[in-house]
Amino acid sequence: EAGVAQSPRYKIIEKRQSVAFWCNPISGHATLYWYQQILGQGPKLLIQFQNNGVVDDSQLPKDRFSAERLKGVDSTLKIQPAKLEDSAVYLCASSLDWKQGRAFFGQGTRLTVV
Amino acid sequence: AQSVTQLGSHVSVSEGALVLLRCNYSSSVPPYLFWYVQYPNQGLQLLLKYTSAATLVKGINGFEAEFKKSETSFHLTKPSAHMSDAAEYFCAVGMFSGGYNKLIFGAGTRLAVHP
C-alpha cells in the first residue's frame, strides 16, 4: 500500500519569502491533516480537511498560512511571508475512519527559515 | 477540552532494563489512544492503538500499553530495552467530536538507551 507522500523533504528560505508544501494522501482517505512540529515539541494541528472541506483551522495563523485540498485528494500548505519561528517540520497525515483507528503520516518537510 | 500529557520529556534507561513512558489524557468522550514513535529524520510510525477492545494492547517491537480508565492513563512499557529503541515517543488521543475526528498529540518523550 502506498503511503502518504510529501514534498519537498527539505527547504531553506529567507524570512519574508514564500514557500509551499505538497501532500498526496493515501487513496480513499477522506481526512487529511497538516501538523507543525517545532523541534522538541509534539505535533500541533494546523488544519484538518474532511474531503475538500475545512473542519478545523483554529490553530492556523491565517495572516500568513493558507491551505487547500483540491478535489478532496492532494493538498498544499503555503506560508507567505515566512518568519523565523516558522522553522519546523510540517507533517501531513491522512485517515480513513476511526474504525480503522489510525492516521498515516508522511515523512514530513523540514523547513528552515534564515 | 481534550489534552494529552506525557510526564518526562527525557527518559534514560540501560539496555535490558524496563522501559516505562507515561501518558495521561483528558477527554469528554470515549477516546481512541495511540502511541507513535519517531526516529531521527523520519515520520511518525504507529506503535500501537487502543480502540475500546482489550485494555492491554500489544504493539510492534515488543511494546505494550494498558488503558486505565480510572486513572485516565495509557502508559507505554517494554520489558527489556534495546539500543534500537532510542527515539522520540508520542502519545496521542483520537476522538470523534463536533462532527469530525480529531487527533491530538502530547509533547513527546525522548528515550535514550545506554549500554
gemmi code that builds the backbone of each chain (N, CA, C; Angstrom):
import gemmi

chains = {
    "A": [
        ("GLU", (0.865, -1.195, 0.000), (0.000, 0.000, 0.000), (0.894, 1.235, 0.000)),
        ("ALA", (0.637, 2.166, -0.915), (1.409, 3.394, -0.953), (1.073, 4.230, 0.264)),
        ("GLY", (2.095, 4.911, 0.775), (1.891, 5.739, 1.959), (1.563, 7.163, 1.592)),
        ("VAL", (1.633, 8.039, 2.589), (1.412, 9.468, 2.388), (2.698, 10.060, 1.835)),
        ("ALA", (2.576, 10.742, 0.707), (3.746, 11.337, 0.061), (3.781, 12.840, 0.323)),
        ("GLN", (4.971, 13.332, 0.667), (5.148, 14.764, 0.882), (6.370, 15.236, 0.104)),
        ("SER", (6.300, 16.466, -0.367), (7.475, 17.071, -0.979), (7.434, 18.576, -0.769)),
        ("PRO", (8.610, 19.226, -0.742), (9.934, 18.609, -0.719), (10.239, 18.028, 0.664)),
        ("ARG", (11.344, 17.339, 0.798), (11.756, 16.827, 2.112), (12.413, 17.924, 2.945)),
        ("TYR", (13.130, 18.789, 2.287), (13.828, 19.867, 2.979), (13.676, 21.166, 2.177)),
        ("LYS", (13.613, 22.265, 2.932), (13.518, 23.574, 2.278), (14.155, 24.612, 3.178)),
        ("ILE", (15.015, 25.437, 2.578), (15.621, 26.545, 3.300), (15.239, 27.814, 2.560)),
        ("ILE", (14.647, 28.754, 3.285), (14.272, 30.032, 2.670), (14.662, 31.163, 3.602)),
        ("GLU", (14.682, 32.375, 3.060), (14.930, 33.547, 3.887), (13.590, 34.060, 4.424)),
        ("LYS", (13.673, 34.737, 5.553), (12.444, 35.292, 6.117), (11.825, 36.267, 5.109)),
        ("ARG", (10.519, 36.299, 5.155), (9.685, 37.121, 4.269), (9.474, 36.492, 2.898)),
        ("GLN", (10.173, 35.388, 2.607), (9.895, 34.679, 1.365), (8.658, 33.803, 1.540)),
        ("SER", (8.185, 33.265, 0.440), (7.051, 32.349, 0.494), (7.520, 30.932, 0.192)),
        ("VAL", (6.715, 29.966, 0.651), (7.044, 28.556, 0.442), (5.756, 27.749, 0.384)),
        ("ALA", (5.803, 26.641, -0.330), (4.627, 25.770, -0.440), (5.045, 24.322, -0.261)),
        ("PHE", (4.201, 23.579, 0.409), (4.430, 22.155, 0.642), (3.277, 21.378, 0.009)),
        ("TRP", (3.595, 20.200, -0.446), (2.591, 19.381, -1.136), (2.420, 18.051, -0.422)),
        ("CYS", (1.197, 17.553, -0.412), (0.891, 16.275, 0.223), (-0.073, 15.482, -0.641)),
        ("ASN", (0.250, 14.221, -0.829), (-0.644, 13.290, -1.516), (-1.030, 12.200, -0.522)),
        ("PRO", (-2.247, 12.189, -0.043), (-2.637, 11.214, 0.983), (-2.854, 9.825, 0.383)),
        ("ILE", (-3.118, 8.887, 1.249), (-3.445, 7.535, 0.801), (-4.794, 7.568, 0.084)),
        ("SER", (-4.847, 6.860, -1.015), (-6.050, 6.865, -1.838), (-7.282, 6.438, -1.035)),
        ("GLY", (-8.323, 7.243, -1.132), (-9.571, 6.913, -0.455), (-9.713, 7.488, 0.933)),
        ("HIS", (-8.632, 8.070, 1.478), (-8.707, 8.647, 2.824), (-9.398, 10.004, 2.768)),
        ("ALA", (-10.494, 10.113, 3.495), (-11.272, 11.345, 3.440), (-10.667, 12.453, 4.299)),
        ("THR", (-10.001, 12.059, 5.395), (-9.488, 13.060, 6.323), (-8.009, 13.311, 6.056)),
        ("LEU", (-7.646, 14.583, 5.981), (-6.247, 14.973, 5.768), (-5.880, 16.014, 6.808)),
        ("TYR", (-4.727, 15.835, 7.435), (-4.242, 16.729, 8.486), (-2.894, 17.340, 8.074)),
        ("TRP", (-2.695, 18.589, 8.458), (-1.378, 19.219, 8.427), (-0.998, 19.554, 9.868)),
        ("TYR", (0.176, 19.064, 10.266), (0.703, 19.348, 11.594), (2.010, 20.125, 11.464)),
        ("GLN", (2.264, 20.965, 12.441), (3.559, 21.640, 12.570), (4.280, 21.070, 13.784)),
        ("GLN", (5.492, 20.603, 13.580), (6.271, 20.059, 14.693), (7.550, 20.871, 14.857)),
        ("ILE", (7.565, 21.725, 15.868), (8.741, 22.507, 16.200), (9.680, 21.624, 17.000)),
        ("LEU", (10.966, 21.813, 16.802), (11.973, 20.987, 17.456), (11.728, 20.895, 18.955)),
        ("GLY", (11.641, 19.673, 19.460), (11.452, 19.453, 20.888), (10.006, 19.478, 21.347)),
        ("GLN", (9.097, 19.613, 20.415), (7.673, 19.662, 20.769), (6.901, 18.584, 20.013)),
        ("GLY", (5.682, 18.333, 20.490), (4.813, 17.403, 19.797), (4.152, 18.072, 18.598)),
        ("PRO", (3.647, 17.270, 17.679), (2.962, 17.847, 16.514), (1.734, 18.667, 16.924)),
        ("LYS", (1.587, 19.824, 16.318), (0.448, 20.692, 16.570), (-0.398, 20.773, 15.317)),
        ("LEU", (-1.689, 20.489, 15.442), (-2.571, 20.511, 14.282), (-2.727, 21.932, 13.760)),
        ("LEU", (-2.448, 22.114, 12.475), (-2.669, 23.408, 11.834), (-4.038, 23.456, 11.173)),
        ("ILE", (-4.344, 22.431, 10.396), (-5.591, 22.419, 9.657), (-5.969, 20.983, 9.353)),
        ("GLN", (-7.278, 20.749, 9.334), (-7.810, 19.421, 9.062), (-8.913, 19.541, 8.020)),
        ("PHE", (-8.804, 18.686, 6.994), (-9.806, 18.632, 5.929), (-10.615, 17.341, 6.041)),
        ("GLN", (-11.884, 17.441, 5.757), (-12.721, 16.276, 5.543), (-13.162, 16.383, 4.095)),
        ("ASN", (-12.656, 15.441, 3.278), (-12.769, 15.568, 1.814), (-12.137, 16.911, 1.431)),
        ("ASN", (-12.830, 17.813, 0.759), (-12.171, 19.069, 0.393), (-12.626, 20.232, 1.256)),
        ("GLY", (-13.327, 19.942, 2.337), (-13.784, 20.991, 3.224), (-12.967, 21.064, 4.492)),
        ("VAL", (-12.767, 22.291, 4.990), (-12.012, 22.502, 6.225), (-12.926, 22.265, 7.423)),
        ("VAL", (-12.497, 21.400, 8.355), (-13.287, 21.164, 9.564), (-12.644, 21.754, 10.799)),
        ("ASP", (-11.352, 22.070, 10.735), (-10.675, 22.678, 11.875), (-9.457, 23.432, 11.385)),
        ("ASP", (-9.456, 24.720, 11.530), (-8.260, 25.525, 11.237), (-8.028, 26.523, 12.360)),
        ("SER", (-8.445, 26.144, 13.555), (-8.404, 27.065, 14.680), (-6.990, 27.474, 15.075)),
        ("GLN", (-5.990, 26.665, 14.765), (-4.612, 26.989, 15.137), (-3.771, 27.387, 13.919)),
        ("LEU", (-4.393, 27.664, 12.833), (-3.669, 28.086, 11.636), (-3.498, 29.602, 11.657)),
        ("PRO", (-2.260, 30.097, 11.591), (-2.042, 31.562, 11.544), (-2.493, 32.094, 10.185)),
        ("LYS", (-3.712, 32.477, 10.113), (-4.340, 32.750, 8.821), (-3.797, 34.001, 8.130)),
        ("ASP", (-3.067, 34.827, 8.866), (-2.498, 36.006, 8.218), (-1.333, 35.637, 7.299)),
        ("ARG", (-0.770, 34.424, 7.505), (0.387, 34.049, 6.691), (0.301, 32.631, 6.126)),
        ("PHE", (-0.506, 31.793, 6.748), (-0.639, 30.406, 6.312), (-1.955, 30.217, 5.567)),
        ("SER", (-1.895, 29.400, 4.521), (-3.112, 29.003, 3.817), (-2.957, 27.567, 3.345)),
        ("ALA", (-4.080, 26.909, 3.167), (-4.048, 25.529, 2.700), (-5.288, 25.248, 1.888)),
        ("GLU", (-5.123, 24.343, 0.950), (-6.271, 23.920, 0.164), (-6.138, 22.443, -0.161)),
        ("ARG", (-7.272, 21.858, -0.436), (-7.298, 20.446, -0.814), (-8.225, 20.327, -2.014)),
        ("LEU", (-7.609, 20.301, -3.168), (-8.369, 20.305, -4.404), (-8.962, 18.923, -4.663)),
        ("LYS", (-10.241, 18.911, -5.001), (-10.940, 17.686, -5.366), (-10.865, 16.621, -4.274)),
        ("GLY", (-10.594, 17.062, -3.043), (-10.591, 16.110, -1.948), (-9.462, 15.110, -1.965)),
        ("VAL", (-8.385, 15.423, -2.706), (-7.267, 14.484, -2.773), (-6.004, 15.187, -2.275)),
        ("ASP", (-5.158, 15.685, -3.214), (-3.907, 16.332, -2.839), (-4.175, 17.622, -2.070)),
        ("SER", (-3.167, 18.016, -1.316), (-3.275, 19.258, -0.557), (-1.966, 20.028, -0.626)),
        ("THR", (-2.079, 21.351, -0.565), (-0.903, 22.203, -0.459), (-1.054, 23.121, 0.744)),
        ("LEU", (0.044, 23.354, 1.419), (0.133, 24.277, 2.538), (1.124, 25.368, 2.142)),
        ("LYS", (0.718, 26.625, 2.285), (1.560, 27.736, 1.881), (1.816, 28.673, 3.058)),
        ("ILE", (3.020, 29.222, 3.079), (3.377, 30.229, 4.065), (3.869, 31.456, 3.299)),
        ("GLN", (3.248, 32.591, 3.584), (3.645, 33.824, 2.897), (3.232, 35.038, 3.718)),
        ("PRO", (4.165, 35.807, 4.243), (5.607, 35.616, 4.224), (6.071, 34.783, 5.414)),
        ("ALA", (7.175, 34.086, 5.247), (7.682, 33.224, 6.320), (8.403, 34.045, 7.396)),
        ("LYS", (8.325, 33.576, 8.625), (9.037, 34.146, 9.749), (10.011, 33.112, 10.302)),
        ("LEU", (10.963, 33.593, 11.069), (11.964, 32.685, 11.646), (11.296, 31.578, 12.466)),
        ("GLU", (10.237, 31.943, 13.196), (9.578, 30.970, 14.076), (8.785, 29.908, 13.322)),
        ("ASP", (8.711, 30.035, 11.996), (8.037, 29.001, 11.198), (8.950, 27.808, 10.930)),
        ("SER", (10.213, 27.904, 11.328), (11.136, 26.783, 11.150), (10.620, 25.585, 11.940)),
        ("ALA", (10.374, 24.507, 11.244), (9.744, 23.339, 11.855), (9.667, 22.233, 10.812)),
        ("VAL", (9.184, 21.076, 11.244), (8.834, 20.004, 10.319), (7.321, 20.057, 10.116)),
        ("TYR", (6.899, 20.045, 8.872), (5.477, 20.073, 8.557), (5.064, 18.669, 8.121)),
        ("LEU", (4.167, 18.098, 8.900), (3.742, 16.726, 8.696), (2.337, 16.693, 8.104)),
        ("CYS", (2.186, 15.848, 7.118), (0.869, 15.594, 6.553), (0.448, 14.184, 6.950)),
        ("ALA", (-0.812, 14.012, 7.259), (-1.328, 12.697, 7.626), (-2.715, 12.521, 7.024)),
        ("SER", (-3.108, 11.272, 6.843), (-4.461, 11.014, 6.362), (-5.037, 9.829, 7.112)),
        ("SER", (-6.347, 9.787, 7.150), (-7.019, 8.669, 7.821), (-8.330, 8.370, 7.111)),
        ("LEU", (-8.758, 7.136, 7.302), (-9.999, 6.686, 6.688), (-11.152, 6.936, 7.641)),
        ("ASP", (-11.168, 6.233, 8.729), (-12.163, 6.467, 9.765), (-11.657, 5.822, 11.045)),
        ("TRP", (-12.353, 6.030, 12.138), (-11.850, 5.588, 13.429), (-12.045, 4.101, 13.662)),
        ("LYS", (-12.819, 3.461, 12.806), (-12.887, 2.005, 12.890), (-11.539, 1.412, 12.531)),
        ("GLN", (-10.867, 2.077, 11.604), (-9.510, 1.660, 11.283), (-8.563, 2.083, 12.406)),
        ("GLY", (-8.910, 3.218, 13.010), (-8.236, 3.597, 14.244), (-6.864, 4.186, 14.138)),
        ("ARG", (-6.489, 4.727, 13.008), (-5.166, 5.305, 12.971), (-5.065, 6.319, 11.854)),
        ("ALA", (-4.075, 7.166, 11.987), (-3.720, 8.090, 10.931), (-2.354, 7.680, 10.386)),
        ("PHE", (-2.156, 7.843, 9.109), (-0.891, 7.519, 8.456), (-0.156, 8.817, 8.164)),
        ("PHE", (1.127, 8.842, 8.497), (1.905, 10.064, 8.361), (2.905, 9.975, 7.213)),
        ("GLY", (3.106, 11.103, 6.556), (4.208, 11.235, 5.633), (5.510, 11.493, 6.385)),
        ("GLN", (6.613, 11.571, 5.655), (7.917, 11.762, 6.294), (8.161, 13.211, 6.701)),
        ("GLY", (7.331, 14.105, 6.201), (7.458, 15.481, 6.629), (8.347, 16.316, 5.734)),
        ("THR", (8.162, 17.620, 5.826), (9.033, 18.590, 5.169), (9.690, 19.427, 6.244)),
        ("ARG", (11.017, 19.409, 6.248), (11.753, 20.215, 7.226), (12.020, 21.583, 6.636)),
        ("LEU", (11.423, 22.604, 7.245), (11.587, 23.989, 6.791), (12.532, 24.722, 7.720)),
        ("THR", (13.522, 25.370, 7.123), (14.421, 26.245, 7.872), (14.283, 27.641, 7.301)),
        ("VAL", (13.936, 28.583, 8.158), (13.824, 29.983, 7.750), (15.016, 30.731, 8.338)),
        ("VAL", (15.784, 31.378, 7.471), (17.005, 32.067, 7.932), (16.907, 33.581, 7.710)),
    ],
    "B": [
        ("ALA", (-11.950, 20.473, 27.420), (-11.042, 20.402, 26.272), (-10.219, 19.125, 26.370)),
        ("GLN", (-9.960, 18.558, 25.217), (-9.165, 17.341, 25.191), (-7.683, 17.682, 25.235)),
        ("SER", (-6.909, 16.859, 25.957), (-5.476, 17.100, 26.014), (-4.742, 15.811, 26.338)),
        ("VAL", (-3.444, 15.836, 26.095), (-2.585, 14.696, 26.369), (-1.366, 15.212, 27.120)),
        ("THR", (-1.018, 14.561, 28.205), (0.146, 14.937, 28.995), (1.113, 13.767, 29.068)),
        ("GLN", (2.332, 14.008, 28.648), (3.376, 12.993, 28.772), (4.340, 13.458, 29.859)),
        ("LEU", (4.466, 12.661, 30.894), (5.325, 13.007, 32.014), (6.756, 12.630, 31.703)),
        ("GLY", (7.624, 13.622, 31.734), (9.032, 13.357, 31.444), (9.343, 13.580, 29.989)),
        ("SER", (10.053, 14.647, 29.688), (10.412, 14.903, 28.296), (11.598, 14.043, 27.865)),
        ("HIS", (12.383, 13.587, 28.841), (13.523, 12.714, 28.549), (13.536, 11.559, 29.541)),
        ("VAL", (13.729, 10.354, 29.009), (13.871, 9.166, 29.843), (15.114, 8.426, 29.378)),
        ("SER", (15.931, 8.019, 30.333), (17.149, 7.301, 30.005), (17.163, 5.967, 30.743)),
        ("VAL", (17.416, 4.879, 30.013), (17.461, 3.546, 30.635), (18.683, 2.803, 30.131)),
        ("SER", (19.039, 1.783, 30.854), (20.122, 0.906, 30.417), (19.570, -0.151, 29.477)),
        ("GLU", (20.400, -0.626, 28.588), (19.989, -1.718, 27.712), (19.587, -2.910, 28.563)),
        ("GLY", (18.420, -3.496, 28.253), (17.915, -4.617, 29.022), (16.999, -4.234, 30.162)),
        ("ALA", (16.922, -2.964, 30.485), (16.063, -2.510, 31.578), (14.644, -2.266, 31.095)),
        ("LEU", (13.738, -2.139, 32.064), (12.339, -1.858, 31.751), (12.193, -0.435, 31.213)),
        ("VAL", (11.366, -0.319, 30.193), (11.009, 0.992, 29.664), (9.589, 1.332, 30.116)),
        ("LEU", (9.411, 2.509, 30.700), (8.084, 2.990, 31.088), (7.958, 4.440, 30.655)),
        ("LEU", (7.067, 4.702, 29.727), (6.790, 6.062, 29.276), (5.340, 6.380, 29.624)),
        ("ARG", (5.155, 7.495, 30.315), (3.844, 7.799, 30.896), (3.020, 8.737, 30.013)),
        ("CYS", (1.726, 8.451, 29.989), (0.784, 9.272, 29.226), (-0.541, 9.344, 29.968)),
        ("ASN", (-1.008, 10.547, 30.182), (-2.341, 10.768, 30.743), (-3.138, 11.629, 29.779)),
        ("TYR", (-4.405, 11.389, 29.715), (-5.243, 12.119, 28.767), (-6.459, 12.686, 29.478)),
        ("SER", (-7.056, 13.656, 28.862), (-8.362, 14.135, 29.297), (-9.258, 14.175, 28.073)),
        ("SER", (-10.444, 13.636, 28.245), (-11.371, 13.590, 27.131), (-12.787, 13.506, 27.663)),
        ("SER", (-13.666, 14.241, 27.049), (-15.068, 14.227, 27.480), (-15.864, 13.115, 26.808)),
        ("VAL", (-15.249, 12.455, 25.854), (-15.907, 11.354, 25.154), (-14.939, 10.167, 25.141)),
        ("PRO", (-15.467, 8.950, 24.954), (-14.557, 7.790, 24.918), (-13.481, 7.978, 23.866)),
        ("PRO", (-12.226, 7.850, 24.265), (-11.143, 8.140, 23.322), (-10.612, 6.910, 22.619)),
        ("TYR", (-9.935, 7.159, 21.522), (-9.019, 6.196, 20.967), (-7.622, 6.694, 21.360)),
        ("LEU", (-6.746, 5.803, 21.701), (-5.422, 6.191, 22.186), (-4.347, 5.525, 21.349)),
        ("PHE", (-3.291, 6.249, 21.108), (-2.225, 5.779, 20.236), (-0.861, 6.116, 20.838)),
        ("TRP", (0.087, 5.285, 20.521), (1.490, 5.621, 20.720), (2.170, 5.570, 19.359)),
        ("TYR", (2.891, 6.664, 19.059), (3.672, 6.748, 17.839), (5.150, 6.870, 18.223)),
        ("VAL", (6.015, 6.394, 17.342), (7.457, 6.534, 17.528), (8.024, 7.311, 16.329)),
        ("GLN", (8.994, 8.140, 16.631), (9.643, 8.923, 15.578), (11.145, 8.775, 15.705)),
        ("TYR", (11.749, 8.143, 14.710), (13.199, 8.041, 14.646), (13.751, 9.286, 13.964)),
        ("PRO", (15.001, 9.618, 14.185), (15.567, 10.851, 13.612), (15.338, 10.964, 12.115)),
        ("ASN", (14.856, 12.123, 11.726), (14.639, 12.455, 10.314), (13.631, 11.541, 9.634)),
        ("GLN", (12.745, 10.982, 10.417), (11.703, 10.134, 9.847), (10.329, 10.607, 10.304)),
        ("GLY", (9.318, 10.109, 9.631), (7.947, 10.435, 10.014), (7.495, 9.628, 11.211)),
        ("LEU", (6.275, 9.818, 11.610), (5.704, 9.124, 12.762), (5.229, 7.732, 12.351)),
        ("GLN", (5.582, 6.751, 13.163), (5.136, 5.383, 12.924), (4.264, 4.940, 14.083)),
        ("LEU", (3.194, 4.266, 13.762), (2.297, 3.790, 14.797), (2.911, 2.591, 15.520)),
        ("LEU", (2.977, 2.683, 16.850), (3.445, 1.564, 17.681), (2.288, 0.660, 18.060)),
        ("LEU", (1.228, 1.286, 18.563), (0.059, 0.534, 18.989), (-1.124, 1.476, 19.146)),
        ("LYS", (-2.298, 0.873, 19.269), (-3.508, 1.680, 19.388), (-4.512, 0.987, 20.307)),
        ("TYR", (-5.279, 1.785, 21.017), (-6.395, 1.299, 21.821), (-7.672, 1.863, 21.204)),
        ("THR", (-8.588, 0.955, 20.861), (-9.843, 1.406, 20.243), (-11.032, 0.732, 20.906)),
        ("SER", (-11.028, 0.658, 22.211), (-12.131, 0.185, 23.059), (-12.318, -1.327, 23.041)),
        ("ALA", (-11.322, -2.052, 22.631), (-11.372, -3.512, 22.747), (-10.613, -3.894, 24.037)),
        ("ALA", (-9.635, -4.753, 23.966), (-8.876, -5.158, 25.149), (-8.119, -3.974, 25.725)),
        ("THR", (-8.060, -3.899, 27.049), (-7.390, -2.761, 27.691), (-5.880, -2.880, 27.636)),
        ("LEU", (-5.363, -4.101, 27.498), (-3.919, -4.289, 27.332), (-3.655, -4.479, 25.845)),
        ("VAL", (-2.894, -3.582, 25.305), (-2.665, -3.569, 23.867), (-1.204, -3.896, 23.578)),
        ("LYS", (-1.003, -4.812, 22.685), (0.363, -5.162, 22.288), (0.665, -4.530, 20.936)),
        ("GLY", (1.870, -3.982, 20.827), (2.256, -3.339, 19.594), (3.483, -3.979, 18.976)),
        ("ILE", (4.112, -3.215, 18.116), (5.300, -3.726, 17.438), (6.530, -3.564, 18.323)),
        ("ASN", (7.573, -4.305, 17.987), (8.876, -4.199, 18.655), (8.822, -4.493, 20.150)),
        ("GLY", (7.855, -5.294, 20.586), (7.786, -5.706, 21.980), (7.140, -4.710, 22.929)),
        ("PHE", (6.616, -3.620, 22.419), (5.964, -2.625, 23.258), (4.512, -3.012, 23.552)),
        ("GLU", (4.040, -2.589, 24.685), (2.635, -2.741, 25.022), (2.191, -1.569, 25.893)),
        ("ALA", (0.870, -1.378, 25.962), (0.325, -0.290, 26.765), (-0.992, -0.747, 27.362)),
        ("GLU", (-1.292, -0.219, 28.534), (-2.522, -0.583, 29.222), (-3.400, 0.641, 29.410)),
        ("PHE", (-4.639, 0.534, 28.954), (-5.613, 1.600, 29.140), (-6.255, 1.444, 30.507)),
        ("LYS", (-6.133, 2.490, 31.333), (-6.751, 2.501, 32.661), (-7.680, 3.699, 32.735)),
        ("LYS", (-8.959, 3.411, 32.595), (-9.939, 4.495, 32.555), (-9.978, 5.266, 33.863)),
        ("SER", (-9.863, 4.539, 34.986), (-9.958, 5.195, 36.295), (-8.817, 6.170, 36.525)),
        ("GLU", (-7.687, 5.897, 35.897), (-6.528, 6.767, 36.047), (-6.335, 7.669, 34.825)),
        ("THR", (-7.187, 7.539, 33.848), (-7.058, 8.247, 32.549), (-5.617, 8.163, 32.047)),
        ("SER", (-5.092, 6.942, 32.061), (-3.710, 6.755, 31.651), (-3.594, 5.724, 30.543)),
        ("PHE", (-2.489, 5.814, 29.828), (-2.188, 4.873, 28.746), (-0.669, 4.794, 28.644)),
        ("HIS", (-0.048, 4.246, 29.668), (1.411, 4.197, 29.751), (1.982, 3.121, 28.836)),
        ("LEU", (3.129, 3.416, 28.260), (3.805, 2.508, 27.320), (4.933, 1.783, 28.048)),
        ("THR", (5.020, 0.478, 27.853), (6.074, -0.281, 28.517), (6.738, -1.255, 27.547)),
        ("LYS", (7.965, -1.613, 27.908), (8.682, -2.673, 27.220), (9.568, -3.337, 28.258)),
        ("PRO", (9.507, -4.660, 28.398), (10.238, -5.320, 29.493), (11.751, -5.131, 29.423)),
        ("SER", (12.306, -5.093, 28.211), (13.753, -5.062, 28.077), (14.136, -4.139, 26.931)),
        ("ALA", (14.780, -3.031, 27.275), (15.132, -2.029, 26.275), (16.261, -2.510, 25.377)),
        ("HIS", (16.178, -2.098, 24.133), (17.228, -2.381, 23.149), (17.757, -1.049, 22.647)),
        ("MET", (19.010, -1.074, 22.236), (19.617, 0.173, 21.743), (18.786, 0.793, 20.623)),
        ("SER", (18.178, -0.040, 19.807), (17.400, 0.462, 18.665), (16.094, 1.138, 19.077)),
        ("ASP", (15.755, 1.048, 20.356), (14.526, 1.709, 20.837), (14.718, 3.202, 21.064)),
        ("ALA", (15.937, 3.676, 21.001), (16.201, 5.102, 21.211), (15.503, 5.916, 20.129)),
        ("ALA", (14.573, 6.771, 20.548), (13.743, 7.540, 19.619), (12.877, 8.479, 20.436)),
        ("GLU", (12.012, 9.203, 19.741), (11.035, 10.044, 20.418), (9.681, 9.355, 20.321)),
        ("TYR", (8.970, 9.356, 21.443), (7.690, 8.655, 21.523), (6.581, 9.652, 21.835)),
        ("PHE", (5.502, 9.542, 21.080), (4.382, 10.459, 21.235), (3.111, 9.685, 21.554)),
        ("CYS", (2.441, 10.126, 22.571), (1.115, 9.623, 22.896), (0.095, 10.543, 22.216)),
        ("ALA", (-0.982, 9.976, 21.717), (-1.995, 10.781, 21.040), (-3.378, 10.264, 21.394)),
        ("VAL", (-4.315, 11.178, 21.429), (-5.699, 10.811, 21.694), (-6.543, 11.184, 20.488)),
        ("GLY", (-7.343, 10.256, 20.066), (-8.242, 10.493, 18.949), (-9.678, 10.385, 19.418)),
        ("MET", (-10.505, 11.235, 18.886), (-11.906, 11.203, 19.294), (-12.759, 11.776, 18.195)),
        ("PHE", (-14.020, 11.396, 18.259), (-14.993, 11.948, 17.338), (-15.718, 13.049, 18.093)),
        ("SER", (-15.514, 14.279, 17.657), (-16.055, 15.405, 18.400), (-16.449, 16.507, 17.449)),
        ("GLY", (-17.598, 17.103, 17.690), (-18.019, 18.202, 16.836), (-18.285, 17.800, 15.406)),
        ("GLY", (-18.531, 16.518, 15.201), (-18.863, 16.069, 13.860), (-17.699, 15.563, 13.047)),
        ("TYR", (-16.506, 15.535, 13.635), (-15.378, 15.017, 12.873), (-14.350, 14.425, 13.816)),
        ("ASN", (-13.409, 13.696, 13.243), (-12.354, 13.078, 14.030), (-11.268, 14.086, 14.360)),
        ("LYS", (-10.745, 13.989, 15.571), (-9.630, 14.842, 15.975), (-8.498, 13.962, 16.484)),
        ("LEU", (-7.277, 14.370, 16.272), (-6.105, 13.634, 16.733), (-5.160, 14.643, 17.392)),
        ("ILE", (-4.981, 14.489, 18.703), (-4.195, 15.454, 19.478), (-2.999, 14.747, 20.085)),
        ("PHE", (-1.825, 15.372, 19.968), (-0.582, 14.761, 20.426), (-0.087, 15.362, 21.735)),
        ("GLY", (0.619, 14.541, 22.486), (1.384, 15.034, 23.612), (2.693, 15.643, 23.135)),
        ("ALA", (3.460, 16.175, 24.077), (4.703, 16.878, 23.731), (5.839, 15.928, 23.396)),
        ("GLY", (5.689, 14.657, 23.735), (6.713, 13.687, 23.382), (7.670, 13.389, 24.520)),
        ("THR", (8.225, 12.184, 24.483), (9.269, 11.764, 25.420), (10.417, 11.182, 24.619)),
        ("ARG", (11.600, 11.737, 24.842), (12.776, 11.217, 24.145), (13.395, 10.114, 24.994)),
        ("LEU", (13.485, 8.935, 24.414), (14.052, 7.776, 25.114), (15.489, 7.575, 24.689)),
        ("ALA", (16.374, 7.558, 25.650), (17.785, 7.238, 25.418), (18.080, 5.877, 26.042)),
        ("VAL", (18.813, 5.042, 25.329), (19.187, 3.728, 25.837), (20.708, 3.653, 25.842)),
        ("HIS", (21.282, 3.403, 27.008), (22.743, 3.340, 27.084), (23.207, 1.940, 27.455)),
        ("PRO", (24.415, 1.616, 26.994), (24.936, 0.243, 27.216), (25.046, -0.095, 28.703)),
    ],
}
model = gemmi.Model(1)
for chain_id, residues in chains.items():
    chain = gemmi.Chain(chain_id)
    for i, (resn, *xyz) in enumerate(residues, 1):
        res = gemmi.Residue()
        res.name, res.seqid = resn, gemmi.SeqId(i, " ")
        for name, pos in zip(("N", "CA", "C"), xyz):
            atom = gemmi.Atom()
            atom.name, atom.element = name, gemmi.Element(name[0])
            atom.pos, atom.b_iso = gemmi.Position(*pos), 0.0
            res.add_atom(atom)
        chain.add_residue(res)
    model.add_chain(chain)
structure = gemmi.Structure()
structure.add_model(model)
structure.setup_entities()
